[in-house]
Amino acid sequence: MSFVPAIAFYDLVVFVHVAAIVAAFGVTFTYPVVLPWLARTHPQAMGTAHEVQSLIGMRVIGPSSVLALATGIYL
């Protein structure tokens, strides 16, 4: 009797690839909505907002992009 995995490794890599794309670039679609509202309602918070953007870029977008690239090359 042979063992058949419930999920193929390829399917797992596809899932990781799609999840990395969503994590890396999904947040960037919120910036055009959030930043104008923030500038209108809380202009004093814009410095902090841009600092948060930078932090998200370094800690979320960068690593997720590398993971998406690596899994994309595998696929």
C-alpha positions in Angstrom: 0.0 0.0 0.0 1.6 3.3 -1.1 1.2 6.6 0.8 -0.4 9.4 -1.2 0.0 12.8 0.4 -3.2 14.8 0.8 -1.5 17.8 -0.8 1.2 17.8 -3.4 4.4 19.7 -2.7 3.8 21.7 -5.9 0.4 22.8 -4.6 2.0 23.9 -1.3 4.5 26.0 -3.3 1.7 27.6 -5.3 -0.1 28.5 -2.1 3.0 30.0 -0.5 3.7 31.9 -3.8 0.1 33.4 -3.9 0.2 34.2 -0.1 3.5 36.0 -0.5 2.2 38.1 -3.4 -0.9 39.1 -1.4 1.3 39.9 1.7 3.9 41.8 -0.4 1.6 43.9 -2.6 -1.8 43.8 -1.0 -1.0 46.5 1.5 0.2 48.9 -1.2 -3.4 49.1 -2.5 -4.6 50.6 0.8 -2.1 53.5 0.7 -4.1 55.6 -1.9 -7.2 55.2 0.3 -5.7 55.7 3.8 -3.1 58.4 3.2 -5.4 61.1 1.7 -7.9 60.5 4.5 -5.1 60.7 7.1 -3.7 63.9 5.6 -7.2 65.5 5.7 -8.2 64.4 9.2 -4.9 64.0 11.1 -2.2 66.0 9.2 0.1 65.8 12.2 0.3 62.0 11.9 1.7 62.0 8.4 5.3 61.7 9.5 4.4 58.6 11.5 2.4 57.2 8.6 5.4 57.5 6.3 7.6 55.9 8.9 5.1 53.0 9.2 5.2 52.8 5.4 8.9 52.4 5.4 8.8 49.8 8.2 6.2 47.8 6.3 8.3 48.0 3.2 11.4 46.7 5.0 9.8 44.0 7.2 6.8 42.8 5.1 7.1 43.8 1.4 10.8 43.1 1.0 10.9 39.6 2.5 7.5 38.6 0.9 8.8 39.8 -2.5 11.9 37.6 -2.1 9.7 34.6 -1.1 7.4 35.3 -4.1 10.4 35.4 -6.4 11.9 32.2 -5.0 8.7 30.3 -5.3 8.0 31.7 -8.7 11.3 30.6 -10.0 10.6 27.1 -8.6 7.2 27.1 -10.3 
